[in-house]
């Protein structure tokens, strides 16, 4: 009984700690498309070959993300799924330089993702998000990527 009393508080602390998120580090290949609307009307743009690069500055399995999509830099965070925290989850990221001003031409973008990875290094990411260039353009995008490499591309913090 004494052992139980000693281990019980330890078990409560261990189970209360947040689970490690998945390892999303690497290079991902995929595509995306965006529905756009501006003063000239509606249109659609497709990026058939897209490259997503991800670094996790806290190390693989940590929550913070630094990433680029076809050279455009973002920062964000992931949250592990309750039932399978190292293999599945969600996240969000914003474009570096995203503005909260109301001025004409100011740019803002946010993306939401669902991710899954396995122990062999395979993985997939699906995204959906929106952007606005104030007074000029609004867009909504969806897309997806599959991991092609687990090497860390070494993405730095937003400039």
C-alpha positions as CSV (number, residue, x, y, z in Angstrom):
1,X,0.0,0.0,0.0
2,X,2.9,2.4,0.7
3,X,4.3,1.9,-2.8
4,X,0.9,2.7,-4.2
5,X,0.7,5.9,-2.2
6,X,4.2,6.9,-3.5
7,X,3.5,6.0,-7.1
8,X,0.0,7.5,-7.4
9,X,1.1,11.2,-7.4
10,X,3.9,10.4,-9.8
11,X,1.5,8.7,-12.2
12,X,-0.9,11.7,-12.0
13,X,2.0,14.0,-12.9
14,X,3.1,11.9,-15.8
15,X,-0.4,11.5,-17.3
16,X,-1.0,15.2,-16.9
17,X,2.0,16.1,-19.1
18,X,1.2,17.0,-22.7
19,X,1.9,14.3,-25.2
20,X,4.7,14.9,-27.7
21,X,3.4,16.0,-31.1
22,X,4.4,14.3,-34.3
23,X,7.6,14.6,-36.2
24,X,6.7,16.7,-39.3
25,X,10.3,17.7,-40.1
26,X,11.3,17.3,-43.7
27,X,10.4,17.9,-47.3
28,X,6.9,17.3,-48.6
29,X,5.7,17.2,-52.2
30,X,2.1,18.0,-53.3
31,X,-0.3,20.5,-54.8
32,X,-2.9,23.1,-53.9
33,X,-5.5,25.3,-55.5
34,X,-7.0,28.6,-54.5
35,X,-10.4,30.2,-55.3
36,X,-9.8,34.0,-55.7
37,X,-12.1,37.0,-56.0
38,X,-11.1,40.6,-56.8
39,X,-12.8,43.6,-58.5
40,X,-12.5,41.8,-61.8
41,X,-14.4,38.7,-60.7
42,X,-13.7,35.2,-59.6
43,X,-10.9,32.9,-60.7
44,X,-9.1,29.7,-59.7
45,X,-5.3,29.1,-59.5
46,X,-3.7,25.8,-59.2
47,X,-0.1,24.9,-58.1
48,X,0.3,21.4,-59.5
49,X,3.9,20.9,-58.1
50,X,4.3,22.4,-54.6
51,X,7.1,21.9,-52.1
52,X,6.5,22.2,-48.4
53,X,9.6,22.4,-46.1
54,X,9.1,22.0,-42.3
55,X,11.5,22.5,-39.4
56,X,10.4,22.1,-35.7
57,X,12.7,24.5,-33.8
58,X,12.1,22.7,-30.5
59,X,13.2,19.4,-32.2
60,X,11.2,16.7,-33.9
61,X,8.0,16.1,-32.0
62,X,7.7,19.6,-30.6
63,X,4.8,21.9,-31.2
64,X,6.3,24.9,-32.9
65,X,6.7,24.9,-36.7
66,X,8.7,26.9,-39.2
67,X,7.9,26.2,-42.8
68,X,7.9,27.4,-46.3
69,X,5.5,26.6,-49.1
70,X,7.2,27.2,-52.5
71,X,9.5,29.7,-50.9
72,X,6.9,31.7,-48.8
73,X,7.7,31.5,-45.1
74,X,5.3,30.7,-42.3
75,X,5.3,30.0,-38.6
76,X,2.8,28.1,-36.5
77,X,2.1,25.3,-34.2
78,X,0.7,21.7,-34.1
79,X,-1.5,20.0,-31.6
80,X,-1.4,16.2,-31.3
81,X,-4.6,14.1,-31.5
82,X,-5.7,12.8,-28.1
83,X,-5.9,9.1,-29.1
84,X,-2.7,8.9,-31.2
85,X,-0.5,11.9,-30.3
86,X,2.7,11.0,-32.2
87,X,0.9,10.0,-35.4
88,X,-2.0,12.4,-36.0
89,X,-3.1,15.9,-35.2
90,X,-4.0,19.4,-36.3
91,X,-2.2,22.7,-36.5
92,X,-2.3,26.2,-37.8
93,X,0.2,28.7,-39.2
94,X,0.4,32.2,-40.5
95,X,2.4,33.8,-43.3
96,X,5.4,35.7,-41.9
97,X,4.7,39.4,-42.1
98,X,1.0,38.9,-41.9
99,X,-0.6,42.2,-41.0
100,X,-3.4,43.1,-38.7
101,X,-3.7,46.6,-40.1
102,X,-6.7,47.9,-42.1
103,X,-4.7,49.7,-44.8
104,X,-5.2,49.1,-48.5
105,X,-2.9,46.3,-49.7
106,X,-2.0,44.9,-46.3
107,X,-1.7,41.1,-46.5
108,X,-2.9,38.5,-44.0
109,X,-3.0,34.7,-44.3
110,X,-3.8,31.8,-42.0
111,X,-3.8,28.1,-42.8
112,X,-5.2,25.1,-40.9
113,X,-3.8,21.6,-41.3
114,X,-4.5,18.0,-40.5
115,X,-1.4,15.8,-40.4
116,X,-0.5,12.1,-40.0
117,X,2.9,10.4,-39.8
118,X,4.2,6.9,-39.2
119,X,7.3,5.4,-37.7
120,X,8.8,4.7,-41.2
121,X,8.9,8.5,-42.0
122,X,5.9,8.5,-44.3
123,X,3.3,11.2,-43.8
124,X,0.6,13.4,-45.2
125,X,-0.6,16.9,-44.6
126,X,-3.9,18.4,-45.8
127,X,-4.5,22.2,-45.6
128,X,-7.2,24.7,-45.9
129,X,-6.9,28.4,-45.4
130,X,-7.7,32.0,-46.4
131,X,-5.8,35.1,-47.3
132,X,-6.7,38.7,-48.0
133,X,-4.9,41.6,-49.6
134,X,-7.0,44.4,-48.1
135,X,-9.3,46.1,-50.6
136,X,-7.8,44.1,-53.5
137,X,-8.1,40.3,-53.3
138,X,-9.5,37.5,-51.2
139,X,-8.7,33.8,-51.6
140,X,-9.4,30.4,-50.1
141,X,-7.0,27.6,-50.6
142,X,-6.9,23.8,-50.1
143,X,-4.1,21.3,-50.8
144,X,-2.1,18.4,-49.6
145,X,1.4,17.0,-49.5
146,X,3.2,13.7,-48.8
147,X,6.6,13.5,-47.2
148,X,9.6,12.7,-49.5
149,X,12.4,13.3,-47.0
150,X,12.8,13.4,-43.2
151,X,16.0,15.6,-43.4
152,X,15.6,18.9,-41.5
153,X,15.7,21.8,-44.0
154,X,16.8,24.2,-41.2
155,X,14.3,26.9,-41.6
156,X,15.0,30.0,-39.5
157,X,12.6,32.3,-37.7
158,X,10.4,34.7,-39.6
159,X,12.4,37.8,-40.6
